[in-house]
């Protein structure tokens, strides 16, 4: 059964000479074989209300539609309140949309973006999206374009406008009416951002920068972290995010970097914050105060106000898993699938070289030297290390590159298997790979996260007779104290070798 096209921007030939009844008949025609008469009733009700309100068809706009939806109906032969039926106003908007296409109502919703809809959809197909995903992307792009024409201005698209679209209580033609759920909001927002980014890339829109500009002090602090401290961009971003939490309390207008202000930041902590978050506040605050001292904006004695107790290392070795369990986790990856090839290569790098999740995320194709059998690892600092690439890990990476990795221009080694083929967003993606692999094995009491492979490798090397210096070299520890945590007492291991007390019970 033919239906009116969804948010169609293609204008039809003008028929200003057609009577309202003829327009309603054309609107009803696609639904003539259906028992649903709501479309014709809604259109005739709207025309009746316009006549009683003395509003011409050419003057219909979003404000008029909003008035119609809220009016207390006293129209002859009609008693339905438009907003009581979730499908009533969408049908009215569909009728108005048809009038716009016919030239009866000025098409205020039309914009130059209409000609970019088909190329946009073609560009999404070229990225490898599935057909149902492309249909949803196309739907949301047309939906967003229609909603912008009714409620906003194409020249003022920003994050707030997209957020309003994602959360709007929809009465657009053929869209899902009513208040959206969390999933619908997320999909609307994501597809609207994608469409706006495409239009900006085509030069159709000029988007304002939603990223707030840093003041001169914070800009200088970021430069100091990168040059004097040699921190990577990811770490600088974390430092800056933490500084912004309490920046106004010590550097705001009318305040001073006093001892009381500094101590209050440390003491006035939210009880729900974890120990790691509190430690991050302490270290970042000390770093920022050092920067202020270097710049002469803070007395040197302020650093004494941030003195904290020495860090106490755990008395036992970190949690680890035995070698048999590690091999079982590696073997759980199905190498007949592209996802399994990628996951096996990731887990082998974690298990054989003790890499961090961030190391795997940042790894590039050029980091592998196949001729020498080595791999380059950047780590958390600008220092670059060359590690020998184990045979099984190298074969797994080669199999993934040849049969599992999508053919894209991006140089990251590990990328998403499904479109869009983008690099991993962060270490959490690696943790999810490990979590699913552990679940497939059915093993229980396995420590969560990807760092357990790093601890397991160090513990295994220690028990095989390797020195702490050798372990620190493999794990790329900057300080010997970091490696010393593996020299603690393993009470579980001692329990396996202790002999029973002479005579039975201990004294």
HELIX and SHEET records of a PDB file:
HELIX    1   1 UNK A   20  UNK A   29  1                                  10    
HELIX    2   2 UNK A   38  UNK A   52  1                                  15    
HELIX    3   3 UNK A   57  UNK A   59  5                                   3    
HELIX    4   4 UNK A   62  UNK A   70  1                                   9    
HELIX    5   5 UNK A   82  UNK A   84  5                                   3    
HELIX    6   6 UNK A   88  UNK A  101  1                                  14    
HELIX    7   7 UNK A  112  UNK A  116  5                                   5    
HELIX    8   8 UNK A  117  UNK A  126  1                                  10    
HELIX    9   9 UNK A  131  UNK A  151  1                                  21    
HELIX   10  10 UNK A  154  UNK A  156  5                                   3    
HELIX   11  11 UNK A  159  UNK A  167  1                                   9    
HELIX   12  12 UNK A  182  UNK A  201  1                                  20    
HELIX   13  13 UNK A  216  UNK A  227  1                                  12    
HELIX   14  14 UNK A  233  UNK A  251  1                                  19    
HELIX   15  15 UNK A  259  UNK A  267  1                                   9    
HELIX   16  16 UNK A  275  UNK A  294  1                                  20    
HELIX   17  17 UNK A  300  UNK A  306  5                                   7    
HELIX   18  18 UNK A  323  UNK A  331  1                                   9    
HELIX   19  19 UNK A  338  UNK A  353  1                                  16    
HELIX   20  20 UNK A  357  UNK A  362  1                                   6    
HELIX   21  21 UNK A  365  UNK A  367  5                                   3    
HELIX   22  22 UNK A  391  UNK A  403  1                                  13    
HELIX   23  23 UNK A  427  UNK A  441  1                                  15    
HELIX   24  24 UNK A  451  UNK A  463  1                                  13    
HELIX   25  25 UNK A  468  UNK A  475  1                                   8    
HELIX   26  26 UNK A  480  UNK A  483  1                                   4    
HELIX   27  27 UNK A  484  UNK A  487  5                                   4    
HELIX   28  28 UNK A  491  UNK A  497  1                                   7    
SHEET    1   A 3 UNK A 368  UNK A 369  0                                        
SHEET    2   A 3 UNK A 374  UNK A 377 -1                                        
SHEET    3   A 3 UNK A 385  UNK A 388 -1                                        
END                                                                             
